[in-house]
Amino acid sequence: MSKKDKLSVVVSVFNGEKVLDGCLESASFASEIIVINNTSTDETLKIAKKHTDKIFTKSNNLMLNINKNFGFSKATGEWIFCLDADERISPELAEELKFQVKNVQEDVNGFWIPRKNIIFGKWIEYAGWYPDYQLRLFRKGKGKFPEEHVHEAIKINGKVEYLRNAIVHNNYESITQFLSKLTYIYGPNEAEQLIKNGYVFNWRDSIRFPVKEFLSRYFAREGYKDGFHGLMLSVLMGFYHFIVFSYIWEKQKFKQINDKAMLVETEKEIIKSSKDIFYWFSREKTKLTKNPLLRIIRRIKIKART
């Protein structure tokens, strides 16, 4: 096999004994598997040795992408696939990857890949969780993480295309896991990035942030189509943004705000949020109405209330 056809799968993992075996098994078709063991204290290292001898140990870093970039530097293939320990390469995606690394056009340096998120035991198809494109496949030397944000994408130098088949992501399995990542990783990092990007503190955002996120997830991205899972995830993502704002407030040293109009201004924000919620309920119910006349009547009512 020539270097041109060689695919390196890179996995960076910390205490992943529950998920790593399935992850690495799904990548067994690759030319090489590289594991970055972030000083795990469980059976991660033992499991990794079952699948590869290319294992490197690094100190665990809350900026997760630093160690991933290190893993990329150890790859010897022309193409690199970045895989998380709680993800799987589906059989269909494996076949597509094998085809692409052999037949890709010379001017293409990376690929966006759809991802199926399994959350609380269900594939979430709406609320912004699918297709959830991830930039994971790229030519060696043509891509890396900027190392600025835990949710950042790999930056590619050159043309990027899309693949059809999906990564399977065994995402949140419990409420505790969701809250733990929010509290210790995502929340503080998100707050730091907003401040770094020039966010100006406004106490009203403690209401606006969560409501806007809930509306976006549950209505605009049709989270209600995922049933109760969709409702709960939309609420939890709203709470996520409330916590992000709380961390921003903390970084403002819990700035005291003695606004004499606090009660009145809070009421205004709640009323506005209520109107927004009513608008979205009416809008989505209108979309689901089959009777053309009822759709027209509902549109008129929506306009009258907005």
N, C-alpha and C positions, 0 to 999 in steps of 0.2 A: 504493500500500500504506500503510495506516495504521500509526502507531507501535505500536498494539496487536498487529498481526500481524507485527511485525518481529522477526527473530531475529538476535542478534549472537553470533558464535563467537569466543571469546578463546583464543589460544594463546600461552603463554609458553615460550621456547625458548633453549637455549644449545648452540651447536655441533651443530645438528641436520640438517646437510646430507644425511645418509643417509636420513632419515625424513620430513623436513618436506614435501617435494613431495607425497607420497601423502596425508599428513595434511590439508593445505590443499585438495587436490583433492577429498577426501571431504566437505569442508565447503562446496563451491562453490555449493550450493543456498541457502545462508544469505543474509540481507539484507546483512550486512557481516561481514568477517573482520578481526579486530584481532590483530596480532602484537606481542608484547613481546620484543624482541631483547635478550637478556641479555649484551650485549657479546661476541657470538660472534666467533671468530677464523677461522672457515671460510667456506663459501659460503652460510651460512644467510640472510644479508641479501639476497643476490642471488636466492635461491629465493623468499623471501617476497615480493619485489617483483613476481614473476610473477603473484601471486594477489591482492594488495591494495596499496593505497597508505596504509593506516592502520597504519603501523609506528612503534613507539616504542622507543627504546633506553634501557635501564636497566642499572646495574651488576649483575653476577651476584651472587646472594645465596643462601647455603646454606639460608636459610629461604625455600624456593621460593615459598611462598604470598604473600609480601609483593608480589612483582611480579605475581602473578596478580590480587590485589586491585586493584592499580594498573590492570591491563587492564580489569577490570570497570568502573572509574570512567570509562573512555573509551568504553564502549559506548553507543550511542544507541537500541538496540532495547528494547522492553518486556520481551523475554525474552533471557537470556544463557545460552550453553552453554559450559562450561569444558572444553577439549579439550587433552590433552597431545600433544607432537610425535610420540611413538611410538604414538599411537592413531589409529584410523580410525572414522568414522561409517559404519556399514554402510548399504547402500541401503535396507534395510527400516526401519532406525532413522530415516533421513532422511525417509522418507514419514510415519512416525509423528510426528516432530517438527513437520513442516509442518502436520499435522492438529491436533496439540495446541495449538500457539500460536494457532490460530484458534478453537478450540472449547473451551478449558479453562474450567472453572468459576471464577467470580470469587473464591472463597475459597481456591483452590489457589495456592500461591506457589512450589512446587518439586516436582521429580520425582527419585526414585531410578531409576537405569538399570543393568541388568545389564551385566557386562563379561566378554568372552572373553579370557583370557590365553593368548597363544601363547608358550610357554617352551621353549627349545632345540628349536624347530621343530615343536612339537606343541601343540594346544589341550588345556589341562589342565582336565578336567571335575570333578576331585575334589580332595582334600587341602586344601579350603578356598579353592580358586582360582576356583570358579564356584558361584553366579552373581556373586559379588564385587560387590555393588551399590555404585554410586558416585552421590553426590548432585551432579549436574552441570548440571541445567537449573533455572533459577529466574528470578523476576521481578526486574528491575533495582531495586535499593534494598532488596530483601528478603533478600539473602543475601551472605555473605562468609566468608573463612577467618579463624579466630581468630588465626592467626600464632603458634602456640605449638609446633606439632609437624609434621614433614614428612608424616606419615601422617594428618593430621586431615581431617575432612570439612567441607564448607561448612555453616555454621550458617544455618538458614532461620528467618525470622520469619513463622510461619503454617503452614498445612496443607500436608502433603507427600504425594504419591501415587507410584505406580510405573508405569514404562513396561515394555513387553514385549520390545522388540527391543534388541540389544546393541551396545555399543561394542566394537570389536576392538582389543586391546592387544598390540602386538608387544613383549612384555616381554623378559626376558633372552635374549640370543642366544648368550652364551658364559659360561663359568665365570668368566673374567676380569672381565666386566662385572658379574656377580653380586657377586664379591668386592670389586670396586672401589667399588660403591655401598654395600655393607655396611661397608667400612673407612672411607670418607671422609664418608659422609652418614648412613646409617641407624643404624649402631652408636653413634656418639657422641651423636646426637640422642636415641635411645631411652634411653641411659644417663642423660642429663641429665633427661629427663622422669620416669624412675622415681625418681630422687633427689628431684626437685622435688615429686613426689607422696607423699613420705614413706617411700620404700623404706629398710629397715634392712638393712645389709650382713650377709650370712651366707655364709661360705665354702662351705657345703654346696650353695648354689644353683648353684655351678659345675657340679654334677652334675645337680641337679634341673631347672634351666632347660632345658637341651638335651634331656633325656630326656622331660620333659613335652611339649615342643613336638613332638618326633618322634612320640610316642604319639598326640597330638592330630591331627597331619597324616596319618600313615600308617594309623592304625586308626579313630579316632573319626570322621574325615572321609573315610575310605575311600580314601586315597591309593593303596593297592595296586591299585585298579581302573584306574589310569593306567599300569600296568605298571612297567617299569624307570624311566621318567620320574618316576612317583609315588614310588618308593623313593628315588631320588637327591634329589628336591626335599624330601622329608621329612627326609632326613639333613642337607641343606644348611640347611634352616630350623632344625634343631636346632643346627647349628654357628653360625648367625646369633645364637641366644640365648646361646651360649657366649661369642661375641665381645662381645655387649652386656654380659654379666657382667664380662668382662675389662676393658672400659672403665670400668665402675663401680669395679672394684678399682683401676684407674689413678687415678681421681678420689679414691680413698681414700689416694692417695700410696703405693700398693703396700703397704698395711698388713701388717705382719708378724704371722703367726699361729703361735704356738708351742704348739699344742694337743698335750699329751702323748698324748691319745687319738685323734690324727689318723688313724692307721692303722685303728684299730677303728671309728671313726666313718665313715671312707671305705668300709670293708667293709660297714657297715650300709646305707649309701646305695646301694651297688652291688647288694646282695642285694634291697633293696626295689625297685629299678628292674627287676631281673631278674624278680621276681614280677609286677610290673605288665605287663611285656612278655609273659610267659607268659599272664597273664589275657586280654590283648587278642588274642593269637593264638588262644586257645581260643574266645573269644567270637565272633570273626569267622568262624572255621572252623565253629562251630556254626550261624551264620546261613546259611552256604553249604551245609550238609548238608541233603539232601532227605529222608532217612529220619527219620521222627518219633522212632523209638526211639533212634537214635544221637544225636539232638539232646538228648533227655532225659538220656542217659548222660553226655554232655559237660557239660551244665549241672551235674549232680551232681558231676563231677570238678572243675569250676571252683570250686564252692562249697567243696569239701573242701580246696582249696589256698589259699583266700583267707581 
